[in-house]
Amino acid sequence: MPVMVLAINAAGVVSNTAFAQSSGGAAHSKSTAIPEKKPDGTWESLSPSQQKVLAPLESDWEYMIPDSRKKWIHIANIYPKMSAQDQERLQSRMTSWSNLSQKDRRIARENYLSSLKFPPEKKAEAWSAYQKLSDEQKKKLADQEAKRKPTATNAPTLQQHTINEKTTPLSPVPRPRSLPAENVSAPSAPAAEASGNPY
């Protein structure tokens, strides 16, 4: 019984304290209100200047992984220190990226990753040779590359192939095993009733 009284008294103290805090705090509600903190990395948590710089990426922001968001926030923070030419190039590239389809983004990522395999000297040499080509030669080269390079839609492993029933052998269907007739016996009616099994 004393334990029960102690528990009731403790519950009463807690409820009285909560009541006193809620009723006494009503007079100070404006001064003690804590502003709602937005989680870090959300678009709303960015400063207006960061949002302005990163505006082309707004529609993709919620889908970015936290590491990418941190990188872009860092870029937005150093943006005012960039030259006007670098700022313009950054804005142009962000806008171009945001306008790409998912397929084009995947291809761009693949191309970037494959470009990392080449030493910088070879890249510079190849770029110099490419710049010397005429527009017609560049277009022809791009068309050849598009035909040659497998993508997710034209890779041989992912293409749909029709199945020709005449040339595709059917696998044998397994047959159920049959038991010899001597081993199979139906229980007699009295035995079934004695076991409690009606079947």
C-alpha positions in Angstrom: 0.0 0.0 0.0 2.7 2.6 0.8 4.3 2.0 -2.6 0.9 2.7 -4.3 0.5 5.9 -2.4 4.0 7.0 -3.3 3.4 6.3 -7.0 0.1 8.3 -6.9 1.8 11.2 -5.1 4.7 11.1 -7.6 2.2 11.1 -10.5 0.4 14.1 -8.9 3.6 16.0 -8.5 4.5 15.4 -12.1 1.1 16.4 -13.4 1.0 19.5 -11.1 4.4 20.5 -12.3 3.3 20.1 -15.9 0.2 22.1 -15.3 2.1 24.9 -13.6 4.6 25.0 -16.5 1.9 25.1 -19.1 -0.4 27.7 -17.3 2.5 29.8 -15.9 4.3 29.7 -19.3 1.3 31.2 -21.1 2.2 34.7 -20.1 5.8 34.2 -21.5 4.9 32.2 -24.7 6.2 34.9 -27.1 9.6 35.4 -25.3 10.3 31.7 -24.8 9.2 30.4 -28.2 12.0 28.6 -29.9 12.2 28.9 -33.7 11.8 25.6 -35.5 15.3 24.6 -36.7 15.4 23.2 -40.2 17.6 20.1 -40.7 20.9 20.9 -42.3 21.2 20.4 -46.0 17.6 21.1 -46.9 16.9 23.7 -49.5 15.1 25.8 -46.8 18.1 25.7 -44.6 20.3 27.5 -47.2 20.8 31.2 -46.9 19.2 33.4 -49.6 22.5 34.0 -51.2 23.3 30.3 -51.4 19.8 29.6 -52.8 20.4 32.3 -55.5 23.7 30.8 -56.5 22.4 27.2 -56.5 19.0 28.0 -58.1 19.5 25.8 -61.2 19.9 22.8 -58.8 16.8 23.5 -56.7 14.6 20.8 -58.3 17.3 18.2 -57.8 18.3 19.3 -54.3 16.1 16.9 -52.3 17.4 13.9 -54.3 21.1 14.7 -53.7 23.1 12.7 -51.3 24.4 14.7 -48.3 28.0 14.7 -49.6 26.9 16.3 -52.8 24.9 18.9 -51.0 27.9 19.8 -48.8 30.1 20.2 -52.0 27.5 22.5 -53.6 27.1 24.5 -50.4 30.9 25.0 -50.3 30.9 26.1 -53.9 28.1 28.6 -53.1 30.1 29.9 -50.2 33.2 30.6 -52.4 31.2 31.8 -55.4 31.5 35.5 -54.5 35.3 35.1 -54.6 35.3 33.6 -58.1 36.0 35.7 -61.2 33.0 36.8 -63.3 34.1 34.3 -66.0 34.2 31.4 -63.5 30.8 32.4 -62.1 29.3 32.5 -65.5 30.7 29.1 -66.4 29.5 27.6 -63.2 25.9 28.9 -63.7 26.0 27.7 -67.3 27.1 24.2 -66.3 24.6 23.9 -63.4 21.8 25.0 -65.8 22.9 22.5 -68.5 23.1 19.7 -65.9 19.7 20.4 -64.5 18.2 20.3 -68.0 19.7 16.8 -68.8 17.5 13.7 -68.7 18.4 10.9 -66.3 19.7 8.9 -69.2 22.0 11.8 -70.4 23.2 12.3 -66.8 24.1 8.7 -66.5 26.0 8.8 -69.8 27.8 12.0 -68.7 28.9 10.3 -65.5 30.1 7.2 -67.4 32.1 9.4 -69.8 33.6 11.3 -66.9 34.6 8.1 -65.1 36.2 6.7 -68.3 38.1 9.9 -68.8 39.8 9.5 -65.4 41.6 6.4 -66.9 43.7 8.5 -69.2 46.8 10.5 -68.2 46.4 14.3 -68.4 49.0 14.5 -71.2 47.0 12.2 -73.5 43.8 14.1 -72.7 45.4 17.4 -73.7 46.9 15.9 -76.9 43.5 14.4 -77.9 41.6 17.6 -77.1 44.1 19.6 -79.2 43.6 17.3 -82.1 39.8 17.4 -81.7 39.8 21.2 -81.7 41.6 21.2 -85.0 38.8 19.2 -86.7 36.2 21.0 -88.8 32.6 21.1 -87.5 31.6 18.5 -90.1 34.4 16.2 -89.0 33.4 16.6 -85.4 29.8 15.7 -86.2 30.8 12.7 -88.2 33.1 11.5 -85.3 30.3 12.0 -82.8 27.9 10.0 -85.0 30.4 7.1 -85.3 31.0 7.1 -81.6 27.2 7.0 -80.8 26.8 4.0 -83.1 29.8 2.2 -81.7 29.4 2.8 -78.0 27.0 0.5 -76.2 24.5 2.2 -73.9 21.9 0.9 -71.5 19.3 0.8 -74.3 21.4 -0.8 -77.1 23.8 -3.1 -75.1 23.5 -6.6 -76.4 23.0 -8.1 -73.0 20.0 -5.9 -72.4 18.2 -6.2 -75.7 15.0 -8.1 -75.9 15.2 -11.3 -77.9 12.3 -13.2 -79.2 12.1 -16.9 -78.3 11.6 -19.2 -81.2 9.9 -22.3 -80.0 11.2 -24.4 -83.0 14.8 -23.7 -82.2 14.6 -23.5 -78.4 14.5 -27.0 -76.8 11.9 -27.5 -74.1 13.2 -28.7 -70.8 11.7 -32.0 -69.7 8.8 -31.7 -67.2 9.4 -33.8 -64.0 6.9 -36.5 -63.4 5.6 -37.3 -60.0 6.9 -40.4 -58.4 4.4 -43.2 -58.1 4.4 -45.6 -55.2 4.0 -49.3 -55.6 0.4 -50.5 -55.1 1.4 -52.9 -52.3 2.7 -50.2 -50.0 -0.4 -48.1 -50.3 -3.2 -49.1 -48.0 -6.3 -47.3 -47.0 -7.0 -47.3 -43.2 -10.0 -49.3 -42.2 -13.0 -47.4 -40.8 -12.6 -48.6 -37.2 -8.9 -47.7 -37.3 -9.6 -44.2 -38.6 -12.2 -43.6 -35.9 -9.9 -44.9 -33.1 -7.1 -42.5 -34.2 -9.5 -39.5 -34.1 -8.8 -38.7 -37.8 -12.0 -38.7 -39.8 -10.1 -38.9 -43.1 
